């Protein structure tokens, strides 16, 4: 049975995405010093291994990127996904993405990637599969024993519509939505490596017209989490 929780979004200490100028970039942030150290280290890898060979730098060229980390091969060390957000590395189909291991070695480099980037429940050759948006669909990225595919647009398309529809029905069953909720709209997760089993939505409420509600449905855990997150 789905569990319904209500809470207001905490602004301090939460993981979120932010854009900055200068040598900063778009990153997932939190308050831990270890995470700050990881961000600085990843920035150095991007600067020296990706940008410098092209005659670019974070500081001089104000390069922006998205990043997230997770342990893809269950060895206790994180892998770091970087998605460049700059016209030099992007085309109509998407942008360049790089996966570093925890020592800065490039595991995989791929093109035509658009967010979101979702972690799948499946594994291939001991590494976790993930999905990226490419060529009009989510594409399953499976490790072949050496690397992940370099062109996601050629990989198998994953249809998440059935799961999304089931999640919409769960939101519609929630008590707060039953009390004059309306207009459920799918939304994209903001973080890199969001779980593929989690679906995000917004909806409005006649009883609270100044608020937009965010609903998060975790199909794997069987939970529905609803928060009033913003005002018009």
C-alpha positions as CSV (number, residue, x, y, z in Angstrom):
1,X,0.0,0.0,0.0
2,X,1.4,3.4,-0.9
3,X,2.5,5.6,1.9
4,X,1.6,9.3,1.7
5,X,3.7,11.9,3.4
6,X,3.4,15.7,3.5
7,X,6.3,18.0,4.1
8,X,7.5,21.4,3.1
9,X,10.6,21.5,1.0
10,X,13.7,22.4,3.1
11,X,15.8,24.9,1.3
12,X,18.9,24.7,3.4
13,X,21.0,21.5,3.2
14,X,19.0,20.1,0.3
15,X,20.6,18.8,-2.9
16,X,19.9,21.1,-5.8
17,X,21.3,22.5,-9.1
18,X,22.7,26.0,-9.5
19,X,24.3,28.0,-12.2
20,X,27.3,30.3,-11.5
21,X,29.7,32.5,-13.4
22,X,33.5,32.4,-13.6
23,X,35.1,29.1,-12.7
24,X,32.0,27.7,-11.1
25,X,29.5,25.5,-12.9
26,X,26.1,23.9,-12.6
27,X,26.5,21.2,-10.0
28,X,24.7,19.2,-7.3
29,X,25.6,20.9,-4.0
30,X,25.3,20.0,-0.4
31,X,26.8,21.3,2.8
32,X,29.4,18.6,3.5
33,X,33.1,19.5,3.1
34,X,33.8,16.1,1.4
35,X,31.2,16.9,-1.3
36,X,32.8,20.3,-1.8
37,X,36.2,18.6,-2.2
38,X,34.7,16.2,-4.8
39,X,33.2,19.1,-6.8
40,X,36.6,20.9,-6.9
41,X,38.4,17.7,-7.9
42,X,35.8,17.0,-10.7
43,X,36.2,20.6,-11.9
44,X,40.0,20.1,-12.2
45,X,39.4,16.9,-14.2
46,X,37.0,18.7,-16.5
47,X,39.4,21.7,-16.9
48,X,42.6,19.6,-17.6
49,X,41.3,16.6,-19.4
50,X,38.2,17.9,-21.4
51,X,38.6,21.6,-21.9
52,X,42.4,22.2,-22.0
53,X,42.9,20.0,-25.1
54,X,40.3,22.2,-26.9
55,X,42.0,25.4,-25.8
56,X,39.2,26.2,-23.3
57,X,39.0,26.6,-19.5
58,X,36.3,26.9,-16.9
59,X,37.4,30.3,-15.7
60,X,38.1,32.0,-19.0
61,X,35.3,30.6,-21.1
62,X,32.6,30.3,-18.4
63,X,31.9,26.6,-19.2
64,X,28.9,25.2,-17.4
65,X,28.1,21.6,-16.7
66,X,25.9,19.2,-14.8
67,X,27.4,16.5,-12.6
68,X,26.4,13.7,-10.2
69,X,28.2,10.8,-8.6
70,X,27.2,7.2,-7.7
71,X,28.9,3.9,-7.3
72,X,28.2,2.1,-10.6
73,X,30.3,-1.0,-10.1
74,X,29.7,-1.5,-6.4
75,X,33.4,-1.3,-5.4
76,X,32.9,1.3,-2.7
77,X,34.1,4.3,-4.8
78,X,31.9,6.7,-6.7
79,X,31.9,7.3,-10.5
80,X,31.3,10.9,-11.6
81,X,29.0,11.8,-14.5
82,X,29.7,15.1,-16.2
83,X,27.3,16.6,-18.8
84,X,28.8,19.7,-20.5
85,X,26.4,22.5,-21.1
86,X,28.2,24.7,-23.7
87,X,27.6,25.2,-27.4
88,X,31.1,24.0,-28.2
89,X,30.2,20.5,-26.9
90,X,26.5,20.5,-27.8
91,X,24.5,20.0,-31.0
92,X,20.8,19.7,-31.9
93,X,20.8,16.2,-30.5
94,X,22.4,16.9,-27.2
95,X,25.7,17.4,-25.5
96,X,28.9,15.6,-24.6
97,X,29.0,13.5,-21.4
98,X,31.9,12.0,-19.6
99,X,32.1,9.4,-16.8
100,X,35.2,9.6,-14.6
101,X,36.2,7.0,-12.0
102,X,37.1,8.2,-8.5
103,X,40.7,8.7,-9.5
104,X,39.9,10.9,-12.5
105,X,40.3,8.2,-15.3
106,X,37.8,8.6,-18.0
107,X,35.6,5.4,-18.1
108,X,33.3,6.6,-20.9
109,X,32.7,9.5,-23.2
110,X,29.4,9.9,-25.1
111,X,27.7,12.3,-27.4
112,X,24.1,13.5,-28.0
113,X,23.0,13.3,-24.3
114,X,20.2,15.3,-22.8
115,X,19.0,15.2,-19.2
116,X,17.6,13.6,-17.2
117,X,20.1,10.8,-16.5
118,X,18.4,7.9,-14.6
119,X,19.8,4.9,-12.8
120,X,18.2,1.7,-13.9
121,X,17.7,-1.3,-11.6
122,X,19.5,-3.7,-14.0
123,X,23.2,-4.3,-14.4
124,X,25.5,-5.4,-17.2
125,X,28.9,-7.0,-16.7
126,X,28.9,-6.0,-13.0
127,X,28.1,-2.3,-13.8
128,X,24.8,-0.6,-13.2
129,X,22.8,0.3,-16.3
130,X,21.5,3.9,-16.7
131,X,19.2,5.8,-19.1
132,X,19.8,9.1,-20.9
133,X,17.5,11.1,-23.1
134,X,18.7,10.9,-26.7
135,X,17.1,11.0,-30.1
136,X,13.6,11.5,-28.7
137,X,13.6,8.7,-26.2
138,X,15.2,7.3,-23.1
139,X,18.1,5.0,-24.1
140,X,19.5,2.2,-22.0
141,X,23.2,2.4,-21.5
142,X,24.8,-0.9,-20.7
143,X,28.4,-1.6,-19.8
144,X,30.1,-3.9,-22.3
145,X,33.0,-5.0,-20.1
146,X,35.2,-2.0,-21.0
147,X,33.0,1.1,-21.3
148,X,29.5,2.4,-21.9
149,X,28.3,3.1,-25.5
150,X,29.5,6.4,-27.0
151,X,26.4,7.1,-29.0
152,X,23.3,6.8,-26.9
153,X,21.0,7.6,-29.9
154,X,21.8,4.1,-31.3
155,X,21.0,2.2,-28.1
156,X,17.6,0.5,-27.2
157,X,14.8,2.9,-26.5
158,X,13.0,2.5,-23.1
159,X,9.3,3.2,-22.9
160,X,8.4,4.6,-19.5
161,X,4.9,5.6,-20.4
162,X,3.2,2.6,-18.7
163,X,5.1,3.3,-15.5
164,X,4.4,7.0,-15.7
165,X,0.7,6.3,-16.1
166,X,0.6,4.0,-13.1
167,X,2.4,6.7,-11.1
168,X,-0.2,9.3,-12.2
169,X,-3.0,7.1,-11.0
170,X,-1.3,6.8,-7.6
171,X,-1.0,10.6,-7.3
172,X,-4.7,10.9,-8.2
173,X,-5.6,8.4,-5.4
174,X,-3.8,10.5,-2.8
175,X,-6.0,12.3,-0.2
176,X,-4.7,15.8,-0.9
177,X,-5.3,15.4,-4.6
178,X,-8.8,14.0,-4.0
179,X,-9.5,17.2,-2.0
180,X,-9.8,19.4,-5.1
181,X,-6.5,18.7,-6.8
182,X,-6.2,19.0,-10.6
183,X,-3.9,19.1,-13.6
184,X,-1.3,16.5,-12.9
185,X,1.7,17.3,-15.1
186,X,4.9,15.1,-15.4
187,X,8.2,16.9,-14.5
188,X,11.8,16.0,-15.0
189,X,14.1,15.2,-12.0
190,X,16.8,17.8,-11.6
191,X,19.6,15.6,-10.3
192,X,22.0,13.4,-12.3
193,X,21.6,9.7,-11.4
194,X,18.0,10.0,-10.3
195,X,16.4,6.6,-9.8
196,X,14.5,5.4,-12.8
197,X,11.8,3.9,-10.5
198,X,10.9,7.4,-9.3
199,X,8.4,9.6,-11.2
200,X,7.9,13.3,-10.6
201,X,4.8,15.4,-11.2
202,X,3.3,18.7,-10.3
203,X,-0.3,19.5,-9.7
204,X,-2.6,22.4,-8.6
205,X,-5.2,22.6,-5.9
206,X,-8.3,24.6,-5.7
207,X,-8.1,24.8,-1.9
208,X,-4.6,26.2,-2.1
209,X,-4.5,28.3,-5.3
210,X,-1.1,30.0,-4.5
211,X,0.8,26.7,-4.4
212,X,2.2,24.3,-6.9
213,X,2.4,20.8,-5.5
214,X,5.2,18.4,-6.3
215,X,4.5,14.7,-6.2
216,X,7.2,12.0,-6.2
217,X,6.1,8.4,-6.7
218,X,8.7,5.7,-6.0
219,X,7.3,2.6,-7.8
220,X,9.9,0.4,-6.3
221,X,9.4,1.4,-2.6
222,X,5.7,2.0,-3.0
223,X,5.6,5.5,-1.7
224,X,4.0,8.8,-2.7
225,X,5.6,11.9,-1.4
226,X,3.7,15.2,-1.9
227,X,5.0,18.7,-1.1
228,X,3.7,22.2,-1.7
229,X,6.9,23.6,-3.2
230,X,6.2,27.0,-4.8
231,X,3.8,29.8,-5.3
232,X,2.6,31.6,-8.4
